[in-house]
Amino acid sequence: MNLVFSRKNGSPLPKSSLFNAFERKLKQAGLPKIPIHAFRNTHTVLLLESEASMKYVQGQLGHKSIRVTSDIYSHISKKIDLDSMNKYKEYIYKIME
């Protein structure tokens, strides 16, 4: 079934088990409560900041359309914005020479 988390026998792990275990680990580590989905968002932003292609990110997330990936994540990082502005600036300087 290509599951990320499963029981030892391979059957699906109930969401409540995963969420409860996650909350216990956060508490043990002295960290504030955060939604588990935040890891997916963080992973995605780091992929994009590392200049992974949007097509690759789409595949990693399992979105059927690259537009979904782009609409949700392309605006989310100040680093991506700054890098894009700097690349544009460098490009303009080169063509103006």
FILO-763301 format. One record per atom (N, C-alpha, C, O, CB): x, z, y; residue in three letters. Coordinates in steps of 0.02 Angstrom, whole numbers, padded with zeros to 5 digits, always signed. Last residue first. Glycine has a CB too. Example, Ala and Ser with C-alpha at 12.3 -4.5 7.8 and 13.67 -1.06 7.14 Angstrom:
# FILO-763301
+00642+00354-00112SER;+00684+00357-00053SER;+00645+00394+00002SER;+00670+00402+00057SER;+00704+00286-00030SER;+00660+00390-00284ALA;+00615+00390-00225ALA;+00660+00390-00165ALA;+00712+00423-00166ALA;+00565+00452-00224ALA;
//
This chain:
# FILO-763301
+01232-01014+02275GLU;+01304-01026+02288GLU;+01318-01099+02297GLU;+01375-01118+02308GLU;+01347-00999+02230GLU;+01103-01000+02234MET;+01114-01007+02305MET;+01187-01022+02322MET;+01201-01041+02379MET;+01092-00945+02341MET;+01108-00976+02100ILE;+01084-01042+02121ILE;+01093-01054+02195ILE;+01090-01111+02218ILE;+01011-01049+02102ILE;+01160-00844+02102LYS;+01198-00899+02070LYS;+01173-00967+02094LYS;+01214-01012+02106LYS;+01191-00894+01994LYS;+01059-00771+02165TYR;+01126-00775+02196TYR;+01165-00834+02167TYR;+01200-00869+02203TYR;+01165-00709+02185TYR;+00959-00785+02068ILE;+00950-00814+02135ILE;+01017-00822+02170ILE;+01031-00873+02201ILE;+00902-00771+02177ILE;+01016-00711+01963TYR;+00999-00782+01955TYR;+00994-00817+02022TYR;+01021-00871+02032TYR;+00934-00790+01915TYR;+01021-00583+02018GLU;+01083-00618+01998GLU;+01072-00693+01992GLU;+01114-00733+02013GLU;+01110-00589+01932GLU;+00882-00561+02033LYS;+00927-00561+02091LYS;+00992-00598+02076LYS;+01015-00639+02115LYS;+00942-00488+02113LYS;+00843-00561+01899TYR;+00816-00611+01945TYR;+00861-00617+02006TYR;+00877-00673+02028TYR;+00744-00592+01966TYR;+00912-00450+01852LYS;+00926-00516+01823LYS;+00901-00571+01869LYS;+00935-00622+01878LYS;+00892-00522+01754LYS;+00851-00350+01931ASN;+00923-00364+01938ASN;+00941-00432+01909ASN;+00981-00468+01939ASN;+00964-00310+01904ASN;+00719-00355+01883MET;+00733-00370+01953MET;+00806-00387+01964MET;+00822-00433+02001MET;+00714-00310+01998MET;+00743-00318+01749SER;+00714-00383+01765SER;+00727-00403+01837SER;+00745-00460+01851SER;+00638-00383+01752SER;+00792-00188+01766ASP;+00833-00239+01734ASP;+00808-00309+01750ASP;+00848-00355+01764ASP;+00834-00229+01657ASP;+00678-00128+01825LEU;+00741-00133+01861LEU;+00787-00186+01832LEU;+00817-00225+01869LEU;+00777-00065+01861LEU;+00584-00141+01718ASP;+00571-00169+01785ASP;+00636-00179+01824ASP;+00647-00232+01852ASP;+00523-00123+01824ASP;+00649-00070+01618ILE;+00635-00141+01607ILE;+00622-00175+01675ILE;+00646-00230+01687ILE;+00573-00151+01560ILE;+00650+00056+01677LYS;+00713+00023+01661LYS;+00702-00052+01652LYS;+00742-00093+01677LYS;+00744+00053+01596LYS;+00517+00090+01683LYS;+00552+00076+01747LYS;+00618+00040+01734LYS;+00639-00001+01774LYS;+00564+00142+01785LYS;+00397+00033+01570SER;+00465+00060+01579SER;+00495+00041+01646SER;+00498-00018+01664SER;+00510+00037+01523SER;+00274-00030+01550ILE;+00279+00042+01540ILE;+00347+00073+01558ILE;+00352+00134+01560ILE;+00263+00057+01470ILE;+00234-00159+01543HIS;+00237-00129+01609HIS;+00258-00056+01608HIS;+00259-00023+01660HIS;+00169-00136+01643HIS;+00223-00198+01409SER;+00273-00230+01452SER;+00281-00197+01520SER;+00333-00207+01552SER;+00255-00302+01461SER;+00122-00138+01327TYR;+00188-00108+01334TYR;+00235-00138+01386TYR;+00284-00106+01405TYR;+00221-00111+01270TYR;-00004-00203+01329ILE;+00000-00130+01324ILE;+00068-00104+01346ILE;+00071-00053+01381ILE;-00013-00109+01252ILE;+00022-00340+01341ASP;-00024-00307+01388ASP;-00016-00231+01387ASP;-00022-00199+01440ASP;-00096-00326+01371ASP;+00108-00361+01230SER;+00131-00372+01298SER;+00087-00335+01349SER;+00112-00302+01395SER;+00132-00446+01314SER;+00023-00334+01122THR;+00086-00298+01130THR;+00109-00302+01202THR;+00127-00251+01232THR;+00140-00326+01083THR;-00077-00430+01146VAL;-00094-00359+01142VAL;-00032-00317+01155VAL;-00033-00271+01196VAL;-00124-00341+01072VAL;-00004-00549+01136ARG;-00035-00530+01200ARG;-00053-00456+01201ARG;-00046-00423+01253ARG;-00097-00573+01213ARG;+00027-00564+01007ILE;+00081-00543+01050ILE;+00054-00522+01119ILE;+00085-00481+01154ILE;+00133-00600+01059ILE;-00090-00505+00888SER;-00076-00549+00945SER;-00019-00521+00987SER;-00017-00461+01000SER;-00139-00559+00988SER;-00093-00411+00791LYS;-00108-00480+00771LYS;-00089-00529+00826LYS;-00073-00587+00812LYS;-00182-00487+00754LYS;+00033-00287+00774HIS;-00020-00317+00815HIS;-00030-00389+00793HIS;+00018-00425+00779HIS;-00002-00313+00890HIS;+00132-00215+00711GLY;+00077-00242+00670GLY;+00020-00270+00711GLY;-00036-00276+00686GLY;+00051-00188+00626GLY;+00247-00169+00766LEU;+00186-00131+00779LEU;+00127-00155+00738LEU;+00077-00119+00731LEU;+00169-00135+00851LEU;+00339-00265+00725GLN;+00350-00195+00708GLN;+00287-00153+00715GLN;+00274-00108+00675GLN;+00405-00165+00752GLN;+00284-00381+00784GLY;+00288-00374+00712GLY;+00297-00302+00689GLY;+00266-00281+00640GLY;+00344-00416+00684GLY;+00303-00349+00920GLN;+00236-00363+00894GLN;+00235-00353+00818GLN;+00190-00321+00792GLN;+00213-00434+00912GLN;+00442-00346+00924VAL;+00405-00284+00935VAL;+00334-00292+00908VAL;+00308-00246+00876VAL;+00403-00266+01010VAL;+00468-00483+00904TYR;+00493-00434+00856TYR;+00453-00369+00862TYR;+00432-00340+00812TYR;+00568-00420+00867TYR;+00408-00534+01021LYS;+00384-00556+00955LYS;+00406-00507+00901LYS;+00367-00490+00856LYS;+00411-00627+00939LYS;+00486-00480+01120MET;+00416-00457+01116MET;+00387-00476+01048MET;+00346-00440+01020MET;+00374-00488+01173MET;+00651-00437+01065SER;+00601-00486+01087SER;+00531-00457+01078SER;+00519-00416+01034SER;+00608-00552+01048SER;+00744-00304+01136ALA;+00714-00335+01076ALA;+00660-00383+01101ALA;+00627-00370+01151ALA;+00685-00280+01026ALA;+00804-00237+01240GLU;+00795-00309+01245GLU;+00776-00342+01179GLU;+00790-00401+01169GLU;+00858-00340+01271GLU;+00795-00105+01243SER;+00856-00131+01211SER;+00855-00208+01209SER;+00900-00239+01181SER;+00862-00103+01140SER;+00669-00089+01294GLU;+00726-00076+01339GLU;+00791-00102+01309GLU;+00838-00119+01346GLU;+00731-00001+01353GLU;+00596-00115+01177LEU;+00592-00161+01234LEU;+00650-00151+01282LEU;+00678-00200+01308LEU;+00526-00152+01271LEU;+00632-00002+01101LEU;+00643-00070+01076LEU;+00645-00119+01134LEU;+00690-00161+01139LEU;+00589-00090+01025LEU;+00584+00099+01185LEU;+00656+00094+01171LEU;+00674+00026+01143LEU;+00726-00002+01160LEU;+00678+00149+01122LEU;+00447+00074+01177VAL;+00481+00067+01241VAL;+00556+00061+01230VAL;+00588+00020+01264VAL;+00465+00128+01286VAL;+00426+00101+01039THR;+00412+00035+01067THR;+00449+00025+01132THR;+00480-00028+01142THR;+00337+00027+01077THR;+00459+00237+01029HIS;+00496+00187+00989HIS;+00487+00118+01020HIS;+00536+00080+01026HIS;+00471+00188+00916HIS;+00358+00289+01112THR;+00429+00297+01130THR;+00471+00245+01093THR;+00514+00213+01124THR;+00453+00368+01112THR;+00243+00255+01039ASN;+00252+00230+01107ASN;+00326+00233+01127ASN;+00352+00186+01156ASN;+00210+00269+01156ASN;+00267+00327+00922ARG;+00258+00254+00918ARG;+00271+00223+00987ARG;+00306+00173+00993ARG;+00186+00236+00893ARG;+00268+00457+00972PHE;+00328+00429+00940PHE;+00325+00353+00935PHE;+00376+00319+00944PHE;+00338+00460+00871PHE;+00139+00477+01014ALA;+00191+00470+01066ALA;+00255+00442+01036ALA;+00293+00408+01071ALA;+00204+00538+01099ALA;+00062+00506+00906HIS;+00064+00436+00926HIS;+00117+00424+00980HIS;+00139+00367+00991HIS;-00005+00413+00952HIS;+00060+00642+00903ILE;+00106+00608+00857ILE;+00113+00534+00876ILE;+00165+00504+00863ILE;+00080+00615+00785ILE;+00058+00723+01061PRO;+00023+00683+01011PRO;+00074+00646+00967PRO;+00124+00621+00992PRO;-00025+00633+01045PRO;+00134+00884+01072ILE;+00130+00814+01094ILE;+00093+00775+01041ILE;+00097+00792+00982ILE;+00202+00784+01108ILE;+00165+01048+01118LYS;+00122+01003+01080LYS;+00124+00934+01112LYS;+00115+00927+01173LYS;+00050+01029+01075LYS;+00340+01088+01146PRO;+00269+01086+01165PRO;+00231+01038+01121PRO;+00259+00993+01090PRO;+00262+01066+01238PRO;+00450+01170+01029LEU;+00432+01114+01072LEU;+00358+01116+01089LEU;+00318+01143+01051LEU;+00450+01047+01037LEU;+00507+01254+00936GLY;+00496+01279+01004GLY;+00479+01225+01054GLY;+00493+01231+01113GLY;+00557+01316+01027GLY;+00514+01219+00807ALA;+00569+01195+00850ALA;+00562+01220+00922ALA;+00606+01208+00963ALA;+00571+01119+00849ALA;+00394+01268+00761GLN;+00457+01295+00734GLN;+00516+01277+00778GLN;+00563+01316+00786GLN;+00468+01270+00663GLN;+00307+01180+00829LYS;+00306+01252+00844LYS;+00371+01285+00821LYS;+00400+01325+00858LYS;+00246+01286+00811LYS;+00337+01059+00767LEU;+00347+01066+00839LEU;+00351+01140+00858LEU;+00394+01160+00898LEU;+00289+01032+00877LEU;+00299+01093+00636LYS;+00368+01077+00650LYS;+00383+01082+00725LYS;+00436+01107+00744LYS;+00386+01007+00625LYS;+00160+01109+00652ARG;+00201+01165+00628ARG;+00275+01154+00645ARG;+00309+01200+00667ARG;+00193+01174+00552ARG;+00122+00979+00692GLU;+00113+01036+00738GLU;+00156+01095+00717GLU;+00185+01129+00760GLU;+00039+01056+00741GLU;+00153+00911+00572PHE;+00186+00893+00635PHE;+00182+00951+00685PHE;+00231+00969+00716PHE;+00156+00828+00665PHE;+00061+00968+00485ALA;+00133+00975+00472ALA;+00173+00961+00535ALA;+00221+00996+00550ALA;+00155+00929+00414ALA;-00059+00923+00545ASN;-00045+00995+00538ASN;+00030+01007+00527ASN;+00059+01053+00557ASN;-00085+01025+00480ASN;-00046+00784+00533PHE;-00050+00814+00599PHE;-00034+00889+00597PHE;+00000+00914+00641PHE;-00120+00804+00628PHE;-00042+00770+00391LEU;+00014+00746+00433LEU;+00013+00781+00501LEU;+00065+00806+00523LEU;+00010+00670+00442LEU;-00167+00822+00358SER;-00105+00851+00329SER;-00045+00833+00371SER;-00003+00875+00386SER;-00095+00826+00257SER;-00255+00737+00425SER;-00252+00808+00444SER;-00189+00841+00417SER;-00160+00885+00450SER;-00315+00845+00420SER;-00241+00616+00359LYS;-00215+00623+00426LYS;-00207+00696+00446LYS;-00158+00715+00479LYS;-00261+00588+00476LYS;-00189+00626+00187PRO;-00241+00634+00239PRO;-00210+00645+00307PRO;-00158+00678+00314PRO;-00287+00694+00222PRO;-00093+00499+00115LEU;-00092+00568+00140LEU;-00146+00575+00192LEU;-00150+00534+00238LEU;-00021+00587+00169LEU;-00132+00392-00022PRO;-00130+00406+00050PRO;-00131+00481+00066PRO;-00165+00520+00033PRO;-00189+00373+00084PRO;-00022+00401-00166SER;-00088+00395-00135SER;-00084+00415-00061SER;-00037+00449-00040SER;-00140+00440-00172SER;+00100+00426-00225GLY;+00091+00363-00189GLY;+00023+00355-00156GLY;+00013+00306-00120GLY;+00101+00307-00235GLY;+00125+00548-00277ASN;+00100+00498-00324ASN;+00085+00431-00291ASN;+00062+00384-00323ASN;+00037+00523-00357ASN;+00161+00621-00164LYS;+00213+00604-00214LYS;+00190+00550-00262LYS;+00231+00511-00286LYS;+00232+00667-00252LYS;+00072+00541-00028ARG;+00083+00596-00075ARG;+00136+00573-00125ARG;+00153+00515-00128ARG;+00016+00616-00111ARG;+00148+00462+00116SER;+00102+00464+00059SER;+00116+00527+00018SER;+00166+00562+00029SER;+00111+00400+00015SER;+00181+00370+00260PHE;+00177+00437+00230PHE;+00127+00434+00172PHE;+00072+00407+00179PHE;+00156+00490+00283PHE;+00179+00232+00267VAL;+00235+00268+00296VAL;+00239+00338+00265VAL;+00293+00361+00247VAL;+00229+00272+00373VAL;+00132+00117+00138LEU;+00118+00175+00180LEU;+00183+00205+00208LEU;+00235+00204+00175LEU;+00079+00228+00141LEU;+00110+00004+00055ASN;+00155+00000+00113ASN;+00142+00057+00163ASN;+00142+00045+00223ASN;+00148-00067+00147ASN;+00041+00000-00060MET;+00000+00000+00000MET;+00043+00000+00063MET;+00016-00004+00119MET;-00047+00060+00000MET;
//
